[in-house]
Amino acid sequence: MILRHFRTYCCLLLVAFLGAGLCIKASAQSDRNFASSTEGMVATGSTYATSAGVEILEAGGNAVDAAAAACLVLMVTDPANASLGGRAQVIVRLSDGRVITIDGATEAPAVIPPIAEGDERRSGFQVAPVPGALAALEQMVSKYGKLRFGQVLEPAIRYAKQGFKVPERLASTWERRVEVLSSDEGARKNFLKEDGSSYASGEIFRQPNLAKLLEEIATEGIDVLYRGRISGLIERDMKAHGGFVRKTDLDAYRATPGKVVITTYRGYDVVSAGGRAWGNTLAELLNILENFKIGPEGPDEREIEIFARTIAQAMDDRPQVIGTLEPKTDGFSLDLISTKEFARKRADEIRKKLETAHKGSEKRERRGEKDDDDPADTSHLSVMDKQGNAVSLTTSIGPSFGARVATPELGFMYAHSYRMRSSPEPKARDLTEMTPTIVFKDGRALLVVGAAGSERIPTAVMQVISNYLDRGWPLTRSVSAPRLFCRDDQLRLHSDFPESLFGAMKGRGFEIERVARDASRHNGLVHAVSYDPKLKIFYGAADEGDSGSAAGPSGRLIK
């Protein structure tokens, strides 16, 4: 206990020493990526979104209100990964013990023609689905929040009007996408400068069209987009550019209850989003890992191989080919891979591999020579409040900048639907690797966690949970520790693992790839918050490879 909370004890002792009798309304500390507070906690992939979440908590909102405000600000300040046209998966744990899941996945329109054999893959407006995230946020706030949705929208409206300084990660992505953004009138008008260039790091980006739309939503409600004036503008633009979304599709859309996946790990309850999300794979990962002893000292070579083979096995057990919607002819069901019995069999197979002698790999070590096209096309946020409410929320628009098209008057990017691009099915909702997760003990939410990074999302979440529960590491170290990802014998390791580990894993038959701790190529970008019920202190950790932050009330980063 002392080791886990050493920094907090020191801070509290220092306060007592310097000012006995001093009245402290809220104890909070933050160094951007890591924070502690007695009043709640927000961790997101944007310092602006974190600030908005804290602002709402300080205004009397609960974790639900704060999470919605943070997500709406992400739609303004991280347009490459979040948008009003995007999707979301949400898990809410209320102070009365209820656990709510909300499926705000994007949806294919009711009428969408099949792709003719030999045709090129669709793009632009033709892969733009019915938005889902906004409906999910409004439902979450109206049912479980304390504030009006219009009040929750205020920080996003402010940032859209006044602008924000572009962080380095967004600027880099923007620069790579200039050419494709310039090919669409709406994207060019709203997301590029007059000379056609992108916004550089540190420059101010303002979005007047988006601000007007957000103000209209704040005044009239989300029906203005789904069933009112805005839906007509969307249909007009879709028809003009070969898109398929119509007013009837927007009118029919509803956020629905999501599928809950529940498992246990070392005596803790773990709840995640399954079905269209990847909570089933997280359950398999944890269920397999639970069959092995993970020590507190830190990963040794055997533990790294256990993690690598566990991850590779879970990837192989997915019912669809990774990166596609193509079902495997001999695939397992999601319900099956989530069971303890299935995991025990997999653990037995992994034990046999661990005891098998391997010759040194003849494959060369890769050092990040190739880059993912879109290494972080998702954003996650985690929130807890003092009353015991908690929210884990993941949002996305597909690859960076989504479909890379926008209606000029509206100012937001439409999401990219992989289903509409490669396997169109009327009214079908998109499948994603999102894995928003909450860990409980005795009914109390102790850890809220999620990540960005496609199939690396559940594997990153699993490793943070293991660091936190198996090793007893504080949240800061649990998130900042190096991670890995593995498919087949392709092992991707963060470059800050001990040097001896790379050779050892190569000798065990893996092809090694080193990746940096940044957003260019990574093993998942994690944002998490935790609560210590004995100390009554919240902790937050935002991945150092992202542009985000963690902060609690009275510890806001941006005024």
Secondary structure, 3 states (H helix, E strand, C coil): CCCCCHHHHHHHHHHHHHCCCCCCCCCEEECCCEEEECCEEEEECEHHHHHHHHHHHHCCCCHHHHHHHHHHHHHHHCCCCCCCECEEEEEEECCCCCEEEEEECCECCCCCCCCCCCCCCCCHHHHCCECCHHHHHHHHHHHHCCCCHHHHHHHHHHHHHHCEECCHHHHHHHHHCHHHHHCCHHHHHHHCCCCCCCCCCCCEECCHHHHHHHHHHHHHCCHHHHCCHHHHHHHHHHHHCCCCCCHHHHHHCCCEECCEEEEEECCEEEEEECCCCCHHHHHHHHHHHCCCCCCCCCCCHHHHHHHHHHHHHHHHCCCECCCCCCECCCCCCHHHHCCHHHHHHHHHHHHHHHCCCCCCCCCCCECCCCCCCCCCCEEEEEEEECCCCEEEEEEECCCCCCCCCECCCCCCEECCCHHHHHCCCCCCECCCCCCCEEEEECCEEEEEEEEECCCHHHHHHHHHHHHHHCCCCCHHHHHHCCCEEEECCEEEEECCCCHHHHHHHHHCCCEEEEECCECCECCCEEEEEEEECCCCEEEEEECCCCECEEECCCCCCCC
